Each structure stands twice: as C-alpha cells, then as structure tokens.
C-alpha cells in the first residue's frame, strides 16, 4: 500500500492550498482517512478526518483549522483531499495523509492508522 501526498508549497499568509493524497494497493472506501501535520520541533498532530462509512462518514477537525480547512474524499479515485484557506504561519508543517480503521473515539490519534503518506511540506510566510 502506498500513499502519495502532494500539493504543498510556499505561500503567503491568507493564501489557499489544496493537498491531495492518492492511495494505491488498497481500496479505501471502507476506511477512515485523515490528515496530520508535524511542525519543526513539535509532535505530529491531528488536523482532519473523515470517518469510515460504518462510523457515519463524519468529518472532524482540530479547533485551530475549523472554518478554514475542509477534508474530502473521492472513493472512485481512491483519494483524499485537504482544502486549506486563510493559511497562517502557524499552519507551516509537513502534512501527512493516513488511512486506517481506528475506533470512533480514537480517530484523532495517529496510532489508529495503518498506512501513511510520505508528507508534503506546507510553508506559510507572514
């Protein structure tokens, strides 16, 4: 199974970016898909998730990105996306996509995911 994430780049504060993650070797329609990020010197943190259909297919976001980021998925393309608007310098990080089947109460924890992408760098200048 491979996850290929792309779309990260250097942008100015207030800009928008769209990240994509394409999965090969596994059909993800029954999986929970998520984005995490890791800033320099910090631990990896949860950003957004779409739970698997059996858990309602619901989206959750970390508080700092609510109203600015939108996660979506395209099962036909085996892909997950993260639309990021009104980017701020504190959004600077390597963004990782992840696939797994964590229990609903654990979807924000990285330990619940089996497969990870290689990360794509998002840098927001002030």
C-alpha positions as CSV (number, residue, x, y, z in Angstrom):
1,X,0.0,0.0,0.0
2,X,1.3,3.4,-0.9
3,X,0.0,6.9,-0.2
4,X,1.3,9.7,-2.3
5,X,0.7,13.2,-0.9
6,X,1.3,16.3,-2.9
7,X,0.3,19.9,-3.2
8,X,2.4,21.5,-0.5
9,X,4.3,24.7,-1.3
10,X,5.5,28.1,0.0
11,X,2.6,30.6,0.2
12,X,1.9,33.9,1.9
13,X,-0.4,34.3,4.8
14,X,-4.0,34.4,3.7
15,X,-3.5,32.2,0.7
16,X,-5.1,28.9,-0.1
17,X,-3.7,25.5,-0.9
18,X,-5.2,22.1,-1.9
19,X,-3.5,19.0,-0.8
20,X,-4.1,15.6,-2.4
21,X,-3.4,12.1,-1.3
22,X,-3.7,9.2,-3.7
23,X,-3.8,5.7,-2.4
24,X,-2.6,2.6,-4.3
25,X,-2.7,-1.0,-3.4
26,X,-5.8,-0.7,-1.2
27,X,-9.4,0.4,-1.7
28,X,-10.1,3.0,0.9
29,X,-13.9,3.3,0.6
30,X,-14.4,1.4,3.9
31,X,-11.5,3.1,5.7
32,X,-11.2,6.2,7.8
33,X,-8.9,8.8,6.1
34,X,-7.2,11.6,7.8
35,X,-4.6,14.4,7.6
36,X,-2.0,15.0,10.3
37,X,0.8,17.6,10.4
38,X,4.2,18.0,12.1
39,X,5.8,21.3,12.6
40,X,9.6,21.6,13.2
41,X,10.4,20.6,16.8
42,X,6.9,19.5,17.5
43,X,5.0,16.3,17.7
44,X,2.7,15.1,14.9
45,X,-0.8,16.4,15.4
46,X,-4.2,15.7,14.1
47,X,-5.7,18.0,11.5
48,X,-8.8,16.5,10.0
49,X,-10.6,13.2,9.4
50,X,-13.4,11.6,7.5
51,X,-14.6,8.5,9.4
52,X,-15.4,5.3,7.6
53,X,-19.0,4.8,6.5
54,X,-19.7,2.3,9.3
55,X,-18.8,5.2,11.7
56,X,-21.0,7.6,9.9
57,X,-18.7,9.1,7.4
58,X,-18.4,12.2,9.6
59,X,-15.7,14.9,9.3
60,X,-13.9,16.3,12.4
61,X,-11.3,19.0,12.6
62,X,-8.8,20.2,15.1
63,X,-10.0,23.5,16.6
64,X,-7.3,25.6,15.0
65,X,-8.4,24.8,11.5
66,X,-12.2,24.7,11.8
67,X,-13.8,27.0,9.3
68,X,-10.6,27.2,7.2
69,X,-9.8,23.7,6.2
70,X,-12.1,21.1,4.5
71,X,-11.4,17.5,4.1
72,X,-13.0,15.4,1.4
73,X,-12.6,12.1,-0.3
74,X,-13.2,10.6,-3.7
75,X,-13.7,6.9,-3.4
76,X,-13.7,6.4,-7.2
77,X,-10.2,7.9,-7.3
78,X,-9.1,6.3,-4.0
79,X,-8.1,9.8,-2.9
80,X,-8.4,12.2,0.0
81,X,-8.1,15.9,-0.2
82,X,-7.5,18.8,2.2
83,X,-8.6,22.3,1.1
84,X,-6.8,24.9,3.2
85,X,-7.9,28.5,3.2
86,X,-6.8,31.6,5.0
87,X,-3.5,29.9,5.8
88,X,-1.4,31.3,8.6
89,X,2.3,31.0,9.5
90,X,1.3,28.6,12.3
91,X,0.0,26.2,9.7
92,X,3.5,25.6,8.5
93,X,4.3,21.9,8.8
94,X,4.8,18.7,6.9
95,X,1.3,17.3,6.2
96,X,0.7,13.6,6.2
97,X,-2.3,11.6,4.9
98,X,-3.2,8.5,6.8
99,X,-5.6,5.5,6.3
100,X,-6.9,3.1,8.8
101,X,-9.8,1.8,10.9
102,X,-9.5,3.4,14.3
103,X,-12.4,3.2,16.6
104,X,-14.5,6.3,16.6
105,X,-13.2,7.6,19.9
106,X,-9.6,7.3,18.6
107,X,-9.8,8.9,15.1
108,X,-7.7,11.8,16.3
109,X,-4.8,9.6,17.4
110,X,-2.0,8.7,15.0
111,X,-1.8,5.3,16.5
112,X,-5.0,4.3,14.9
113,X,-3.8,4.4,11.3
114,X,-2.1,1.6,9.4
115,X,-0.8,3.5,6.4
116,X,0.9,6.8,6.0
117,X,2.0,9.0,3.1
118,X,5.5,10.5,2.9
119,X,4.4,14.0,3.7
120,X,4.2,17.2,1.8
121,X,5.7,20.5,3.0
122,X,3.5,23.5,3.5
123,X,5.2,26.7,4.4
124,X,3.3,29.9,5.1
125,X,5.2,33.2,5.2
126,X,4.0,36.2,7.1
